[in-house]
Amino acid sequence: MATPRPNLLLILTDHWRGDSLGRLGHPAADTPHLDSLSSGGTTFTSAYTPCPSCIAAR
């Protein structure tokens, strides 16, 4: 029997700082559902873009 493929959920947001989730240290962030998702998966805390404009970088 083949190994089942994992589920993948990619959430892209705009204009967030690195600590915008409550789980990542923002004192006023109330993001319980995103915190739960990120604690059970992979969270990328650093990203680099070749373009300073958000839309073109996607």
N, C-alpha and C positions, 0 to 999 in steps of 0.2 A: 504494500500500500504506500502511495506517495505521501511525503510529508506535506501537510497543508501549508499554504503560503500565509505569511502573517498579514494582518490587516495594517493598512497604512493610512494615517490621517495627517495631512499637512495643513497647518493653519498659518496663513500669511496675514499680517496686519501692517498698518502704516502708522508712522509717527509714534513709535513706542521707544522708550529708553530700555536699556538692558535690564533694569530692575522693575519693570512695569507690572510684573506679577507679584502677588502677595508672597508666594513661595520663594521668590528671588530677592526679597528684602524690602519692597516698597511698603512703608508704614501705613499708607492710606488706601492701598489697592485691595479691593474686595473682589477677588477672582477665584472663588472656591472650585468651580468646575474646571477651569483651566489649570489650577493648581493640582487638582486630582489627576487630570490627564497627563500633565508634565511629570508628576512624581512616579507614574507607572510606565513611563516611556523614556524617550530620548529628548533632552532639551538642549538646544544649541544656544549658548550664551555669548558667542562672538561671531560676527559676520563681517565680511569685507565686500565692498562693491567697487567696480571700476568707474562708476558714474555717480556723481553726487545727487542726481535727481532720482527720486524714488521710482517713478513710473518706468523710466528707461532701464533701471537696474533689475526689474523683474523679468 
